[in-house]
Amino acid sequence: MDRSEIQQHIFDTLGKILVDKSIIQEQADPMVSELFLDEEDFGNFFEDLQTDFNITLPSRVKSELSHLPENPDYSQLTLQGLVDLILVQMKNRKPH
């Protein structure tokens, strides 16, 4: 799966969760903090991505993104940054 396919899949997954889809339709690379997802939404989002890409996202990343803005370490993470993270996780996954 290439970068554009991963990005489209992320957008499709977000489209199932977001009520207001304008953030992913109007911005080329929105920040994750601009998505206005609650903790449950983030949980569903990460679960779907992990299942779909057969990866495990780092717990710290998931936890901190789920609790924005309280955890500012990832407040500037963009969707392209999330694509990069998924690509790294896919590359580093262990074969089953």
C-alpha positions in Angstrom: 0.0 0.0 0.0 1.5 3.4 -0.9 1.3 6.8 0.8 -1.7 8.0 -1.2 -3.7 4.8 -0.5 -2.9 5.1 3.2 -3.9 8.7 3.2 -7.2 8.0 1.5 -7.9 5.1 3.9 -7.3 7.5 6.8 -9.7 10.0 5.3 -12.3 7.3 4.7 -12.0 6.1 8.2 -12.3 9.6 9.6 -15.3 10.2 7.3 -17.2 7.4 9.2 -16.6 9.2 12.5 -16.6 12.9 11.8 -20.0 14.7 11.8 -18.4 17.8 10.1 -16.2 16.5 7.3 -15.1 19.9 6.0 -11.8 19.7 7.9 -10.7 16.8 5.8 -12.3 18.0 2.6 -11.0 21.6 2.7 -7.5 21.3 4.1 -4.6 19.6 2.4 -3.0 18.4 5.6 -5.0 19.2 8.8 -3.6 18.7 12.2 -5.0 15.8 14.2 -5.9 18.3 17.0 -8.2 20.1 14.6 -10.4 17.0 14.1 -12.4 17.6 17.3 -12.7 13.9 18.2 -13.5 12.8 21.7 -11.7 10.0 23.4 -14.1 7.3 22.2 -13.9 8.5 18.6 -10.1 8.4 18.8 -10.3 4.9 20.2 -12.5 3.7 17.4 -10.3 5.5 14.8 -7.1 3.9 16.1 -8.8 0.5 16.4 -9.9 0.6 12.8 -6.5 1.8 11.5 -4.7 -0.9 13.5 -7.0 -3.6 12.2 -7.0 -2.4 8.6 -3.3 -2.0 8.4 -2.4 -4.9 10.6 -0.2 -2.7 12.9 0.0 -1.7 16.5 0.3 2.0 17.0 2.4 3.0 20.0 0.3 3.3 23.2 1.9 6.7 24.0 0.9 8.2 20.7 -2.7 6.8 21.0 -3.0 8.0 24.6 -1.7 11.5 24.0 -3.7 12.0 20.8 -6.8 10.9 22.6 -6.2 13.4 25.3 -5.4 16.5 23.3 -4.9 19.3 24.2 -3.8 18.1 27.7 -0.8 16.4 26.1 0.8 18.9 23.7 3.6 16.6 22.4 1.5 15.5 19.4 -0.7 18.6 19.0 1.1 19.6 15.8 0.8 16.1 14.3 -0.8 16.3 10.9 -2.6 13.6 9.0 0.5 13.3 6.8 2.5 12.7 10.0 0.0 10.0 10.8 0.5 8.5 7.4 4.3 8.5 8.1 3.7 6.8 11.4 1.6 4.1 9.8 4.2 3.5 7.1 6.9 3.1 9.7 4.7 0.7 11.7 3.9 -1.3 8.6 7.6 -1.5 7.7 8.6 -2.6 11.2 5.8 -5.1 11.8 6.8 -8.7 12.4 5.6 -11.3 9.9 3.1 -13.7 11.3 
